[in-house]
Amino acid sequence: MMQAVVGDGLMVKGRHVGDEVREGVILEVHGENGAPPYLVRWRDGHESVFFPSADTLIEHLPGKQRAR
C-alpha cells in the first residue's frame, strides 16, 4: 500500500519509449493514513488530484513522520 505525507515528491515513469518522467510534490493527502488520492503540484505548475499507478515512485523526505 502506498503511503505519503505532505511535502513528499512523486515521480511517474513514462509508459512508452520517449515519454518524459513527471515529477511533483504532494500538497494534500486525501486518503486515510497517508493513502491516495493526493493533491499534487506538478513541475509545470499544474495541480491535480492524483491516484498513483504501479509506475509511480514516492520520494519520502527525511524527517517526515508517517501515520501508522
Backbone bond lengths (Angstrom), bond angles and torsions (degrees), N, CA, C in turn:
res aa  C-N    CA-C-N  psi(-1)  N-CA   C-N-CA  omega(-1)  CA-C   N-CA-C  phi
1 M - - - 1.449 - - 1.526 109.06 -
2 M 1.306 115.89 134.18 1.454 121.83 -178.99 1.531 109.49 -80.16
3 Q 1.345 116.06 133.34 1.456 121.73 176.63 1.522 109.17 -132.71
4 A 1.334 115.52 141.95 1.457 120.70 179.76 1.521 109.27 -148.98
5 V 1.318 115.26 166.55 1.458 122.83 173.31 1.523 108.06 -129.30
6 V 1.322 115.52 162.00 1.464 120.95 177.52 1.527 108.51 -56.20
7 G 1.323 115.86 133.35 1.450 122.03 179.91 1.517 113.88 100.82
8 D 1.346 117.50 -17.82 1.460 119.73 176.11 1.522 109.46 -66.17
9 G 1.316 115.84 151.98 1.456 121.64 177.27 1.518 111.08 -94.75
10 L 1.320 115.55 155.02 1.464 122.33 174.78 1.508 108.74 -122.46
11 M 1.323 116.33 142.94 1.445 121.92 172.91 1.523 106.80 -133.31
12 V 1.332 116.05 123.95 1.456 121.30 -179.92 1.519 107.67 -113.80
13 K 1.325 114.96 116.77 1.465 120.45 -179.71 1.523 109.83 -74.00
14 G 1.321 116.37 146.73 1.451 121.21 175.75 1.517 110.83 -68.80
15 R 1.302 116.52 149.81 1.471 120.75 -178.72 1.523 112.45 -91.14
16 H 1.323 117.32 -16.96 1.459 121.45 -177.01 1.526 109.51 -125.17
17 V 1.315 116.48 155.11 1.457 121.12 176.73 1.526 108.49 -57.31
18 G 1.316 116.23 130.43 1.454 121.08 179.32 1.523 114.14 93.93
19 D 1.343 117.73 -13.27 1.465 119.99 176.87 1.525 109.13 -67.66
20 E 1.314 116.74 140.52 1.457 121.04 177.34 1.516 110.62 -81.59
21 V 1.309 115.52 153.91 1.458 122.03 173.07 1.526 107.32 -77.67
22 R 1.343 116.81 133.84 1.470 121.03 175.76 1.517 107.95 -97.75
23 E 1.330 116.24 135.63 1.457 121.10 179.43 1.512 109.94 -127.68
24 G 1.329 115.65 144.02 1.449 120.36 179.57 1.517 111.16 -157.63
25 V 1.342 114.49 178.11 1.462 122.67 179.07 1.521 108.13 -124.65
26 I 1.331 116.16 136.50 1.462 121.00 179.57 1.524 109.36 -76.40
27 L 1.337 115.46 123.15 1.461 121.89 179.25 1.522 111.64 -96.69
28 E 1.338 116.47 -34.65 1.465 122.15 -179.58 1.523 109.12 -145.17
29 V 1.333 115.53 144.84 1.464 122.08 174.21 1.516 106.68 -109.83
30 H 1.328 117.36 118.59 1.462 121.39 -175.25 1.524 113.58 -96.87
31 G 1.328 118.13 -14.79 1.457 121.63 179.43 1.518 111.21 -91.78
32 E 1.329 115.57 172.08 1.464 120.98 179.02 1.518 110.67 -80.64
33 N 1.322 116.40 143.06 1.463 123.16 175.92 1.523 113.35 54.20
34 G 1.324 117.47 38.56 1.456 121.72 176.10 1.518 115.27 85.05
35 A 1.335 116.30 7.80 1.467 120.27 -178.65 1.531 110.87 -80.91
36 P 1.339 116.88 156.77 1.461 121.19 175.99 1.519 111.29 -65.05
37 P 1.320 116.17 164.82 1.462 128.98 9.09 1.530 111.92 -82.31
38 Y 1.340 113.93 163.25 1.459 121.98 179.73 1.521 110.07 -122.83
39 L 1.337 115.70 144.64 1.460 119.92 168.21 1.519 105.40 -89.30
40 V 1.331 116.21 122.53 1.468 121.82 -173.77 1.519 110.03 -121.70
41 R 1.339 115.55 137.56 1.466 120.84 168.38 1.518 105.92 -100.94
42 W 1.328 114.94 114.39 1.453 121.40 -178.85 1.521 110.30 -78.54
43 R 1.309 116.88 160.96 1.464 122.99 -177.10 1.526 112.28 -54.52
44 D 1.347 117.37 -30.79 1.466 120.11 -179.68 1.529 113.05 -80.75
45 G 1.368 117.12 2.00 1.462 121.74 178.34 1.518 114.31 95.13
46 H 1.326 117.60 -13.26 1.462 122.56 178.59 1.531 109.31 -70.38
47 E 1.338 117.13 141.76 1.461 121.71 175.60 1.516 109.03 -115.96
48 S 1.338 116.32 141.24 1.458 120.44 178.09 1.517 110.21 -154.94
49 V 1.341 115.24 157.45 1.457 121.33 171.10 1.522 105.89 -80.61
50 F 1.323 116.50 131.17 1.449 121.41 -170.61 1.522 111.15 -129.13
51 F 1.326 116.02 132.07 1.452 124.12 172.77 1.529 106.78 -107.79
52 P 1.335 119.08 109.27 1.462 121.42 -175.49 1.528 113.12 -62.26
53 S 1.332 114.60 149.39 1.465 122.11 175.02 1.527 107.80 -110.19
54 A 1.314 116.19 -177.05 1.465 121.13 178.70 1.525 112.07 -64.55
55 D 1.330 117.90 -17.29 1.466 122.51 179.96 1.528 112.88 -87.37
56 T 1.330 117.43 6.58 1.461 121.84 -175.35 1.520 111.62 -101.17
57 L 1.315 115.99 133.87 1.460 122.30 174.03 1.524 108.19 -115.64
58 I 1.330 116.23 138.16 1.465 120.99 174.55 1.514 107.96 -101.25
59 E 1.319 115.67 131.10 1.455 122.10 177.50 1.522 107.09 -102.64
60 H 1.339 115.10 98.83 1.458 120.71 -178.68 1.522 109.41 -73.79
61 L 1.307 115.72 131.61 1.460 120.31 178.03 1.522 109.42 -81.90
62 P 1.325 118.02 142.17 1.469 120.81 179.95 1.520 110.80 -60.43
63 G 1.342 115.22 143.68 1.450 120.19 175.49 1.514 114.96 87.14
64 K 1.320 118.39 -4.52 1.461 120.70 178.98 1.525 109.43 -80.12
65 Q 1.319 116.88 140.32 1.462 122.07 177.44 1.511 109.56 -100.48
66 R 1.309 118.18 131.82 1.457 123.09 179.63 1.516 110.83 -95.51
67 A 1.313 115.27 142.87 1.467 120.23 173.25 1.523 107.94 -70.37
68 R 1.278 117.53 142.68 1.474 121.61 178.97 1.496 110.77 -113.01
